[in-house]
């Protein structure tokens, strides 16, 4: 049942990258303070831990080389910021100027991607935590050097941590992506159940697609940008790459199990066939979930359940229906059966990768895929930074907003707030403020709820426990929970964070700060929330058109591969998979943008119903194209199919028109000319032409529906 937590889910969490990250950050941040405290230099240890904490913000999943470079740059940034802040704080006005300039500068790092943005966050963290640090001018450089050493310590510790188990991060990311696909498969299975609300299930499906797309992109980056994983011929590296390749193919199979569910319910009502399909899909989802656990836990596992008997029984039912009801075609059911068999084979293959006896055989005769083409390269040219200096750039507006709000927060902290830790106001602001209103709003609620709930837990603990050893154990527990849930569930992370901070301050001899922390958090939250609405706001309706045209172009390019295949051309596997990857990625981006739009104020949700229709229709269109493509790609047709090719080109022309209306590009039709094939070189035959015509008809219908919705959106 959705939302139900099983024992295996708890075990999987402890194998996951979230817990691994939490453990690494906890040890890396806490260790300097513990060691220096034993040596009688606790203050120095705290400063080292500050440097480690700042650099840990950069230590997110990704290729090891990217981590190393980013953490090295982060060390340099925190040292420079620490030195400048140490001198700037000697005068209130120069400190205010520094806060304003640095808040803008480091917020602009978002133009270079998430990891660069994390470097900016770490630098701002050091600036804020040093604002009230009373260091003499002659001690500023030495103190800043201690912070730098803390950052260097964490960098080395993290690199050694990954060096010991170089494949572990890839295994964790891959395992979590497989689990996402298992959830996606269960949602797809629900479409075949007679009582499922189709429209409501689409909403759930689109939301889960975001998770699948984001995690797939993360896995793709870790695997295909890591020389160790792509170029090495070790069994471990090949297993990871081949598992991911089959996983993406399996996801396409799941996408290709899409049909007109309402029509199928009418045609096959009372036969029990659709219920059997749902049952098999649920069982397959359980097996995919087991695969996720295998990858996460890195253990050998029993052989998968053999679905052949179930599939054979389903085939008998489908054949019996075709024989008894000659008026209703059972071709669509046969296609579903073919997809189920393909998925069964993919699941079996992945299981077999993790059995050394059969793995070597599966490695042989695999298609060569040019992995480097499947990852995007981040351009770090300086002109990208300067090119974004305009109000047409969301990053520029965000940086200006952060800069102005941090200045307001700084003035508030120095005038209105009466606490001794008023930097919490600025800390709250930089954590909450995000480029979009919806993300800022979400973080705001999570921060407030987490702080209040965590404060209650922390106060209760300090009132009931007076043993320093027990308090220290609780400190480690809350610290570990805070960093483990930081990327997984922010509100839970803050619930852990607040008692961790309260216990930490208790050890430092500072008590009764919970009221100050909650007050400063509320002040920072109110300022940040108001600013995200009033100061250079960024609304999704202003940006959504870019997502729309990108996803239409991706689908048009995907459909072009189908049209080329129908003309008799054999499409290369790499070319096809690149087109497919682009569709998955752009569809996920569109779905995420729509979700953000729905959390914005009603007055800012322009054409929300039409955009929702567009999102659903786009998903259906992608599924129909995947259904046809899975039959055609990698094969040549027995002979060019002029009628089918014409149907494909007709839909492609419609998608090109939509793309142009949205200000996008069109896919060139000129290259799609029928080819004269040597019959001896034929690799495959299109079966069930009637079903193929029906699928191409659905693609054309979806394209026309999207065209009508687009007209409403842009009008």
C-alpha atoms as one frame of an Amber mdcrd trajectory, in Angstrom:
protein
   0.000   0.000   0.000   1.243   3.530  -0.780   2.887   5.215   2.201   3.337
   1.946   4.114   6.872   1.480   5.403   8.259  -2.062   5.359  11.258  -3.405
   7.240  13.165  -3.655   3.949  12.576   0.100   3.383  14.267   0.846   6.716
  17.198  -1.436   5.894  17.450   0.139   2.418  17.715   3.583   4.010  20.824
   2.517   5.933  22.336   1.234   2.673  21.367   4.424   0.797  23.498   7.371
  -0.257  21.466   9.577   2.116  22.652   7.737   5.224  26.131   7.344   3.741
  26.301  11.112   3.145  25.009  11.799   6.662  27.599   9.502   8.216  30.443
  10.994   6.175  29.485  14.609   6.929  28.924  13.881  10.635  32.345  12.273
  11.030  34.062  14.876   8.853  32.574  17.830  10.746  32.688  16.414  14.274
  36.124  14.785  14.226  38.256  17.997  14.307  36.401  19.292  17.384  36.711
  15.960  19.219  40.404  15.549  18.469  41.306  19.153  19.342  39.188  19.006
  22.521  41.275  16.041  23.676  44.399  18.103  22.999  43.032  21.058  24.975
  42.304  23.309  21.965  38.539  23.060  21.679  38.118  26.571  20.178  40.524
  25.674  17.387  38.578  22.465  16.819  35.314  24.404  16.457  36.942  26.643
  13.828  38.215  23.593  11.946  34.716  22.124  12.073  33.310  25.356  10.617
  35.592  24.989   7.593  34.636  21.322   7.247  30.922  22.188   7.475  31.211
  24.852   4.761  32.979  22.499   2.342  30.551  19.646   3.105  27.778  21.608
   1.347  29.568  20.839  -1.930  29.884  17.127  -1.186  26.795  16.002  -3.098
  26.486  12.918  -5.359  28.423  13.067  -8.613  31.693  12.062 -10.306  34.656
  12.032  -7.936  36.678  14.431 -10.109  33.841  16.988  -9.969  33.673  16.668
  -6.182  37.424  17.113  -5.833  37.539  20.222  -8.014  34.480  21.773  -6.379
  35.752  21.177  -2.839  39.153  22.643  -3.751  37.459  25.794  -5.113  35.228
  25.883  -2.036  38.304  25.836   0.238  39.728  28.834  -1.620  36.418  30.723
  -1.451  35.851  30.173   2.270  39.391  31.349   3.032  38.970  34.561   1.017
  35.530  35.208   2.532  36.815  34.518   6.053  39.672  37.002   5.648  37.471
  39.730   4.164  34.747  39.194   6.773  37.297  39.251   9.594  38.356  42.771
   8.585  34.958  44.002   7.342  33.282  43.247  10.682  35.463  45.886  12.362
  33.064  48.484  10.921  29.307  47.982  10.791  28.930  49.752   7.446  31.705
  47.842   5.674  30.182  44.626   6.998  26.812  45.640   5.559  28.415  46.352
   2.185  30.172  42.976   2.274  26.930  41.152   3.098  25.182  42.856   0.173
  27.931  42.259  -2.404  28.798  38.690  -1.415  25.142  37.670  -1.202  24.706
  38.799  -4.800  28.000  37.392  -6.082  27.700  33.914  -4.595  23.994  33.621
  -5.425  24.914  34.199  -9.075  26.893  30.949  -8.947  23.597  29.191  -9.765
  24.265  29.938 -13.465  26.961  27.251 -13.335  24.743  24.522 -11.898  23.902
  23.011  -8.525  27.422  22.174  -7.430  28.643  25.706  -8.114  25.609  27.047
  -6.238  26.652  24.871  -3.278  30.101  26.502  -3.340  28.353  29.871  -3.016
  26.222  28.595  -0.124  29.318  27.376   1.740  31.016  30.751   1.292  27.935
  32.613   2.566  27.747  30.235   5.529  31.280  31.182   6.585  30.526  34.889
   6.128  27.408  34.709   8.310  28.966  32.610  11.088  32.011  34.919  11.251
  30.012  38.152  11.480  29.936  38.054  15.283  33.358  36.459  15.740  35.444
  38.990  17.698  38.933  38.461  16.279  41.694  41.050  16.509  42.941  42.356
  13.131  46.304  40.660  13.581  44.572  37.299  14.198  42.197  37.380  11.213
  44.504  35.664   8.713  45.576  32.954  11.158  41.959  32.287  12.156  40.942
  32.157   8.490  43.788  29.710   7.871  42.350  27.413  10.542  38.990  27.485
   8.737  40.836  26.708   5.491  42.562  23.744   7.161  39.154  22.482   8.259
  37.986  22.630   4.657  41.133  20.856   3.436  40.665  18.176   6.114  37.112
  17.512   4.975  38.155  17.417   1.300  40.858  14.823   1.974  38.572  12.814
   4.267  35.799  12.737   1.666  38.162  11.709  -1.149  39.606   8.890   0.971
  36.065   7.856   1.944  35.151   7.419  -1.726  38.539   6.008  -2.675  38.082
   3.061  -0.317  34.853   2.000  -2.098  34.975   3.693  -5.527  31.811   2.015
  -6.851  29.632   2.539  -3.801  28.199   5.953  -4.744  27.182   4.644  -8.175
  25.571   1.567  -6.604  23.563   3.702  -4.200  22.348   6.134  -6.849  21.467
   3.266  -9.183  19.634   1.323  -6.471  17.498   4.323  -5.566  16.648   4.922
  -9.233  15.555   1.298  -9.599  13.290   1.768  -6.573  11.784   4.861  -8.250
  11.001   2.801 -11.348   9.355   0.101  -9.207   7.018   2.772  -7.811   6.374
   4.075 -11.332   5.486   0.546 -12.453   2.964   0.158  -9.618   1.281   3.393
 -10.685   1.110   2.133 -14.279  -0.367  -1.150 -13.043  -3.217   0.750 -11.394
  -4.460   1.886 -14.837  -5.516  -1.687 -15.579  -7.686  -1.899 -12.465 -11.359
  -1.084 -13.161 -11.835   1.130 -10.095  -8.828   3.404 -10.656  -9.580   7.058
 -11.406  -7.594   7.518 -14.624  -7.202  11.313 -14.358  -6.103  11.159 -10.717
  -3.675   8.364 -11.471  -2.116  10.485 -14.226  -1.344  13.184 -11.645   0.414
  10.632  -9.437   2.247   9.230 -12.464   3.504  12.632 -13.593   4.763  13.387
 -10.076   6.652  10.085  -9.909   8.094  10.691 -13.364   9.891  13.728 -11.941
  11.663  11.504  -9.405  12.605   8.944 -12.047  13.945  11.603 -14.419  15.993
  13.439 -11.782  17.548  10.260 -10.404  18.245   8.860 -13.862  20.116  12.030
 -14.749  22.086  11.778 -11.504  23.018   8.135 -12.184  23.900   8.959 -15.788
  26.284  11.678 -14.599  27.974   9.456 -12.003  28.386   6.529 -14.391  29.200
   8.150 -17.695  31.350  11.024 -16.428  33.499   8.730 -14.288  36.438   7.362
 -16.247  36.827   4.654 -13.631  33.363   3.283 -14.327  33.148   3.686 -18.108
  36.668   2.766 -19.190  37.537   0.032 -16.699  36.856  -3.533 -17.725  36.312
  -4.834 -14.185  33.226  -6.882 -13.483  31.896  -4.321 -10.969  32.050  -1.382
 -13.398  30.484  -3.355 -16.264  27.676  -4.626 -14.057  26.776  -1.074 -13.004
  26.793   0.291 -16.557  24.862  -2.641 -18.038  22.326  -2.551 -15.200  21.648
   1.105 -15.906  21.385   0.535 -19.669  18.834  -2.239 -19.101  17.083  -0.126
 -16.483  16.455   2.693 -18.958  15.273   0.140 -21.530  12.937  -1.292 -18.907
  11.574   2.174 -18.177  10.786   2.528 -21.858   8.967  -0.817 -21.740   6.917
   0.518 -18.839   6.189   3.713 -20.768   5.212   1.576 -23.768   2.537  -0.244
 -21.766   0.372   2.828 -22.314  -2.878   2.549 -24.248  -6.352   4.059 -24.245
  -7.248   2.678 -20.835 -10.864   3.872 -20.865 -11.404   2.235 -24.250  -9.748
  -0.998 -23.113 -11.947  -1.130 -20.021 -14.997  -0.930 -22.255 -13.743  -3.517
 -24.772 -12.430  -6.085 -22.317 -14.752  -5.572 -19.363 -15.635  -8.812 -17.604
 -12.858 -10.852 -19.225 -10.493 -10.536 -16.250  -7.597  -9.961 -18.663  -6.841
  -6.388 -17.581  -6.946  -7.422 -13.910  -4.442 -10.178 -14.718  -2.182  -7.625
 -16.448  -2.341  -5.414 -13.341  -1.525  -8.377 -11.100   1.517  -9.330 -13.201
   2.731  -5.709 -13.232   2.442  -5.519  -9.433   4.427  -8.746  -9.115   7.052
  -7.387 -11.524   7.242  -4.180  -9.485   8.008  -6.301  -6.404  10.827  -7.997
  -8.309  12.197  -4.644  -9.489  12.120  -3.488  -5.852  14.135  -6.591  -4.968
  16.649  -5.645  -7.670  16.950  -2.220  -6.024  17.742  -3.897  -2.703  20.312
  -6.173  -4.378  22.128  -3.169  -5.858  21.913  -1.099  -2.666  23.009  -3.881
  -0.337  25.621  -5.234  -2.782  24.694  -8.834  -2.033  24.030 -11.952  -4.071
  20.382 -12.823  -4.295  18.137 -15.684  -5.274  16.991 -15.988  -8.872  13.952
 -13.887  -9.804  10.428 -15.190  -9.912   9.738 -16.859 -13.256   6.809 -15.003
 -14.794   6.582 -17.393 -17.752   3.689 -19.469 -16.302   1.688 -16.314 -15.533
   2.423 -14.896 -18.978   1.460 -18.178 -20.639  -1.860 -18.220 -18.792  -2.432
 -14.613 -19.867  -1.672 -15.590 -23.475  -4.229 -18.389 -23.306  -6.860 -15.932
 -22.072  -6.007 -13.446 -24.831  -6.133 -16.168 -27.510  -9.435 -17.483 -26.132
 -10.916 -13.980 -26.217  -9.785 -13.536 -29.832 -11.387 -16.829 -30.808 -14.688
 -16.165 -29.012 -15.124 -12.496 -29.944 -14.215 -12.012 -33.587 -15.639  -8.479
 -33.696 -13.180  -7.082 -31.127  -9.490  -7.116 -32.026  -7.114  -8.521 -29.417
  -4.009  -7.041 -31.079  -3.560  -4.470 -28.310  -3.587  -7.254 -25.716  -0.974
  -9.157 -27.703   1.215  -6.054 -27.751   0.844  -5.684 -23.983   1.882  -9.332
 -23.632   4.978  -8.717 -25.773   5.935  -5.763 -23.561   5.445  -7.846 -20.433
   7.730 -10.554 -21.833  10.363  -7.932 -22.687  10.185  -6.525 -19.165  10.484
 -10.013 -17.724  13.649 -10.558 -19.759  15.136  -7.246 -18.579  14.456  -8.133
 -14.936  16.013 -11.573 -15.427  19.094 -10.040 -17.091  19.672  -7.612 -14.223
  19.323 -10.404 -11.662  21.817 -12.472 -13.601  24.385  -9.656 -13.597  24.675
 -10.255  -9.869  25.427 -13.965 -10.240  29.035 -14.428 -11.273  28.323 -17.719
 -13.030  26.071 -16.107 -15.632  27.310 -12.519 -15.672  30.234 -13.104 -18.041
  27.971 -14.586 -20.694  25.669 -11.578 -20.565  28.592  -9.190 -21.057  29.317
 -10.672 -24.439  27.735  -9.485 -27.666  26.347  -6.305 -26.117  25.838  -3.341
 -28.408  28.533  -0.705 -28.169  27.095   2.507 -26.806  28.964   5.799 -26.891
  28.379   6.722 -23.255  30.028  10.144 -23.449  27.185  11.389 -25.655  24.631
  10.741 -22.905  25.906  13.371 -20.481  25.857  17.137 -20.779  28.965  19.176
 -20.096  28.682  22.229 -17.863  30.293  25.271 -19.475  32.177  27.380 -16.918
  33.124  30.211 -19.266  33.113  33.646 -17.623  30.803  35.069 -20.306  27.983
  32.859 -18.961  28.213  34.811 -15.714  28.161  38.202 -17.430  25.550  37.176
 -20.006  23.088  36.666 -17.156  23.365  40.284 -16.011  19.867  41.222 -17.167
  16.338  41.123 -15.786  15.550  38.484 -18.372  17.678  36.069 -16.337  15.991
  34.249 -13.443  19.411  33.758 -11.833  20.118  37.514 -11.910  16.752  38.354
 -10.338  17.326  35.691  -7.686  20.788  37.039  -6.844  19.449  40.603  -6.582
  16.617  39.386  -4.363  19.009  37.504  -2.058  21.319  40.509  -1.893  18.578
  42.978  -0.937  16.920  40.590   1.507  20.214  39.776   3.225  20.811  43.513
   3.639  17.345  43.863   5.176  18.036  40.859   7.397  21.392  42.312   8.441
  19.828  45.647   9.391  17.068  43.818  11.283  19.618  41.674  13.124  21.589
  44.738  14.208  18.615  46.869  15.225  15.393  44.991  16.051  16.673  41.568
  17.119  17.974  41.604  20.681  19.575  38.143  20.714  23.254  37.246  20.791
  22.939  34.961  17.758  21.097  37.251  15.380  23.056  35.742  12.473  20.330
  33.077  12.530  18.136  35.577  10.693  20.572  35.714   7.773  21.131  31.961
   7.959  17.387  31.375   7.660  17.176  33.754   4.699  19.917  32.124   2.600
  18.517  28.652   3.307  14.915  29.568   2.443  15.323  31.865  -0.564  15.284
  29.884  -3.796  15.065  31.074  -7.428  11.321  30.262  -7.641   8.493  31.328
  -5.339   7.150  27.801  -4.856  10.487  26.407  -3.649  10.937  29.347  -1.254
   7.410  28.846   0.080   8.011  25.138   0.604  11.324  25.700   2.389   9.675
  28.378   4.553   7.013  26.042   5.893   9.501  23.223   6.361  11.940  25.440
   8.248   9.289  26.812  10.615   7.640  23.448  11.321  10.997  21.720  11.749
  12.373  24.413  14.090   9.319  24.418  16.349   9.012  20.613  16.513  12.763
  20.197  16.943  12.802  22.902  19.615  10.201  21.016  21.657  12.257  17.815
  21.372  15.462  19.633  22.312  14.007  21.415  25.363  12.397  18.207  26.621
  15.674  16.334  26.248  17.737  18.964  28.074  15.176  19.137  30.883  15.090
  15.368  31.406  18.708  14.390  30.705  21.545  15.749  32.834  24.242  13.245
  31.949  26.859  14.681  29.588  27.672  11.296  28.062  24.032  10.676  27.192
  23.753  14.235  25.826  26.790  13.639  23.615  25.309  10.408  22.250  22.084
  12.327  21.521  24.143  15.057  19.818  25.700  12.511  17.448  22.291  10.907
  16.799  20.619  14.235  15.936  23.618  15.374  13.898  23.561  12.137  11.894
  19.806  12.449  11.350  20.141  16.085  10.272  22.693  15.388   7.541  21.122
  12.075   6.467  17.737  13.669   5.742  19.111  16.935   4.335  18.474  15.932
   0.696  15.781  13.359   1.391  13.301  15.254   3.591  14.178  18.799   4.631
  11.538  19.169   7.359  12.804  15.998   9.085  16.360  17.302   8.709  15.428
  20.544  10.511  13.605  18.581  13.233  16.914  16.799  13.880  18.955  19.981
  13.396  17.308  22.071  16.127  17.950  19.738  19.114  21.442  19.109  17.716
  22.143  22.868  17.855  20.564  23.232  21.308  22.675  20.411  22.749  25.777
  21.826  21.029  25.220  25.254  22.598  24.607  23.551  25.936  28.083  22.011
  25.681  29.448  25.483  24.848  27.861  26.835  28.027  25.094  28.777  26.268
  21.609  27.887  27.528  18.043  29.183  27.152  18.455  30.010  23.455  15.411
  28.196  22.097  13.210  31.310  22.242  15.906  33.303  20.438  16.307  30.634
  17.747  12.577  30.348  17.095  12.158  34.148  17.091  15.035  34.697  14.663
  13.798  31.843  12.460  10.326  33.416  12.305  11.793  36.858  11.513  13.999
  35.393   8.751  11.118  33.350   7.367   8.745  36.317   7.214  11.354  38.499
   5.492  12.246  35.764   2.990   8.616  34.897   2.226   7.621  38.523   1.683
  10.658  39.117  -0.511   9.991  36.096  -2.718   6.562  37.589  -3.458   7.462
  41.282  -3.714  11.122  41.663  -4.764  11.814  40.657  -8.380   9.488  37.649
  -8.098   9.942  34.743 -10.484   6.736  32.974 -11.497   6.543  29.681 -13.340
   4.066  30.970 -15.936   6.848  33.279 -17.153   9.214  30.353 -17.672   6.911
  27.443 -18.512   6.854  28.183 -22.257  10.517  27.229 -22.503   9.737  23.837
 -20.949   6.817  23.388 -23.351   8.825  24.027 -26.491  11.749  21.905 -25.298
   9.545  18.883 -24.622   7.715  19.281 -27.965  11.010  19.431 -29.847  12.239
  16.349 -27.956   9.077  14.418 -28.846   9.302  15.575 -32.473  12.877  14.335
 -32.652  11.818  11.035 -31.047   9.004  10.672 -33.585  11.440  11.520 -36.389
  13.376   8.344 -35.572  10.135   6.387 -36.012   9.431   8.102 -39.341  12.955
   7.384 -40.550  12.536   3.750 -39.600   9.222   3.579 -41.470  10.998   4.937
 -44.542  13.269   1.906 -44.418  16.270   3.332 -42.586  17.870   1.377 -39.747
  18.295   3.739 -36.796  21.496   3.340 -34.786  20.958   2.351 -31.173  22.942
   5.327 -29.848  21.017   7.802 -31.992  17.722   6.352 -30.829  18.661   6.247
 -27.152  19.848   9.866 -27.231  16.440  10.918 -28.572  14.709   8.822 -25.922
  16.865  10.228 -23.111  16.017  13.768 -24.212  12.278  13.014 -24.068  12.510
  11.528 -20.573  14.598  14.449 -19.312  12.498  17.243 -20.834   9.248  15.577
 -19.753  10.549  15.410 -16.192  11.524  19.095 -16.317   8.057  20.055 -17.569
   6.322  18.003 -14.878   8.490  19.574 -12.168   7.759  23.079 -13.481   4.020
  22.362 -13.469   4.159  21.096  -9.879   5.913  24.303  -8.837   3.284  26.357
 -10.658   0.430  24.703  -8.741   1.952  25.753  -5.394   2.111  29.420  -6.371
  -0.655  31.956  -5.551  -3.828  31.414  -7.578  -3.463  34.838  -9.170  -0.120
  33.742 -10.638  -1.328  30.410 -12.011  -2.039  31.449 -15.578  -3.527  28.799
 -17.883  -2.931  26.181 -15.198  -5.708  23.875 -16.479  -4.385  24.038 -20.028
  -0.809  23.432 -18.875  -2.009  20.419 -16.884  -3.709  19.068 -20.007  -0.484
  19.680 -21.941   1.558  17.746 -19.344  -0.798  14.745 -19.421  -1.125  14.761
 -23.231   2.652  15.009 -23.550   3.068  11.956 -21.338   0.536  10.019 -23.420
   2.219  11.139 -26.649   5.647  10.032 -25.399   4.188   6.682 -24.368   2.591
   6.104 -27.789   5.835   7.006 -29.568   7.747   4.660 -27.241   5.241   1.902
 -28.060   5.850   2.256 -31.804   9.586   2.875 -31.445  10.120  -0.256 -29.352
   8.804  -2.281 -32.319  10.803  -0.485 -35.007  14.130   0.753 -33.698  17.141
  -1.353 -34.504  15.259  -3.059 -37.348  14.420  -2.279 -40.918  10.932  -2.781
 -42.257  10.285  -5.489 -44.855   9.776  -2.705 -47.325   9.266   1.021 -46.977
   5.762   1.691 -45.659   4.545   4.774 -47.586   1.156   4.904 -45.851   2.584
   4.478 -42.358   5.479   6.786 -43.145   2.982   9.426 -44.283   1.071   9.081
 -40.994   4.297   9.556 -39.034   5.296  12.616 -41.067   1.831  14.115 -40.627
   2.159  13.981 -36.831   5.709  15.266 -37.067   4.561  18.275 -39.100   1.966
  19.027 -36.404   4.604  18.884 -33.658   6.892  21.142 -35.690   4.080  23.707
 -36.008   3.509  23.589 -32.238   7.220  24.050 -31.584   7.351  27.097 -33.876
   4.275  28.619 -32.172   6.073  28.269 -28.832   9.169  29.958 -30.252  11.144
  26.746 -30.656  12.880  24.852 -33.444  11.558  22.264 -35.848  12.947  18.869
 -36.813  14.163  18.784 -40.388  11.976  16.573 -42.601  14.289  16.704 -45.592
  16.451  13.792 -44.460  13.502  11.395 -44.269  13.321   9.999 -47.785  12.224
   6.417 -48.509  15.104   4.028 -49.150  15.349   1.091 -51.552  16.382  -1.878
 -49.448  18.142  -5.075 -50.436  15.698  -7.724 -49.244  18.574  -9.990 -48.192
  19.674  -7.387 -45.650  16.315  -7.138 -43.949  16.722  -7.470 -40.187  13.119
  -7.462 -39.044   9.505  -7.259 -40.087   6.707  -5.060 -38.836   4.068  -7.306
 -37.454   0.465  -6.394 -36.835   0.237  -3.499 -39.295  -3.280  -2.736 -38.097
  -2.075  -2.168 -34.547   0.765  -0.007 -35.834  -1.683   2.086 -37.862  -3.840
   2.415 -34.770  -0.871   3.558 -32.671   0.192   6.110 -35.308  -3.429   7.293
 -35.390  -3.292   7.828 -31.623  -0.041   9.781 -32.030  -1.735  11.995 -34.617
  -4.744  12.515 -32.348  -2.518  13.424 -29.389  -0.562  15.840 -31.583  -3.776
  17.586 -32.653  -4.996  17.740 -29.038  -1.675  19.261 -27.947  -1.940  21.786
 -30.795  -5.373  22.907 -29.551  -4.176  23.189 -25.948  -1.111  25.135 -27.095
  -3.325  27.659 -28.882  -5.157  28.308 -25.595  -1.883  28.676 -23.668  -0.308
  31.210 -26.015  -3.509  33.152 -26.737
